[in-house]
């Protein structure tokens, strides 16, 4: 499995979270406004996908998932050492969202946040059934071995240089990561991925956890977390958790209130002129 991750840049784990755990993640979002009052929308044309982003896990059910042994230990084995929680988010892509999330690498922008090495990864958990029809995640298998690609602002996003992506698409298999609720896609920060427009009548929500290797602490403070040791919890803690609304300690991020995000876009603009 570790070799597959190195070769292909991703690992798809079915049923990492069971039905009861997934229901708790959704319930935390829908039973109160504790999370949703921290939502923001990056609007670009018709692209209006609410997201909620935070820096530290906290002790609610999402935090226990991000600190669970089955998530953290897997990331540590795949990256080869201690990791810490870089940030997490809910991505709330509803039906009839008619614009895509363009091809990019997560390290395409994390690189500009003072992370010197691509020792970083994402755990993308499906909360709804994800298919081609409702905009499942798409990845280019093996693209993690192509190195970091130049990125630039486009349509309200930071995207990979199209001419480079087009060439890589000729070499690397295009994978549609169709997933059931509770499935998790572990992928490397240099793995190219995107999602298409969701023109269906089906919702596509996801819970996303991002990790950085402890030895890769960013060289300067920014809107995501500096190295903070993870207090791991047993997998059973997720089901045992009754806290869905006390979100203390998570440190929510909102672009309009965070100068470092605006500065990040400014850096990209300066590097592409």
PEKA-V184754 format. One record per run of one state. SS is the DSSP state (2 for helix, 1 for strand, 0 for the rest). FROM is the first residue (numbers start at 1). TO is the last residue. If there is no record, write none. Layout:
# PEKA-V184754
SS | FROM | TO
SS | FROM | TO
This chain:
# PEKA-V184754
0 | 1 | 1
2 | 2 | 8
0 | 9 | 9
1 | 10 | 13
0 | 14 | 18
2 | 19 | 30
0 | 31 | 35
2 | 36 | 38
0 | 39 | 39
1 | 40 | 41
0 | 42 | 43
1 | 44 | 44
0 | 45 | 46
1 | 47 | 47
0 | 48 | 49
1 | 50 | 54
0 | 55 | 60
2 | 61 | 66
0 | 67 | 67
1 | 68 | 68
2 | 69 | 79
0 | 80 | 82
1 | 83 | 93
0 | 94 | 96
1 | 97 | 97
0 | 98 | 100
1 | 101 | 104
0 | 105 | 106
2 | 107 | 113
0 | 114 | 119
1 | 120 | 126
0 | 127 | 129
1 | 130 | 130
0 | 131 | 136
1 | 137 | 140
0 | 141 | 142
2 | 143 | 146
0 | 147 | 150
1 | 151 | 154
0 | 155 | 156
1 | 157 | 160
0 | 161 | 161
2 | 162 | 171
0 | 172 | 173
1 | 174 | 177
0 | 178 | 178
1 | 179 | 179
0 | 180 | 183
1 | 184 | 188
0 | 189 | 192
1 | 193 | 195
0 | 196 | 197
1 | 198 | 198
0 | 199 | 203
1 | 204 | 213
2 | 214 | 216
0 | 217 | 232
1 | 233 | 233
0 | 234 | 235
2 | 236 | 240
0 | 241 | 251
1 | 252 | 253
0 | 254 | 254
2 | 255 | 257
0 | 258 | 258
2 | 259 | 271
0 | 272 | 273
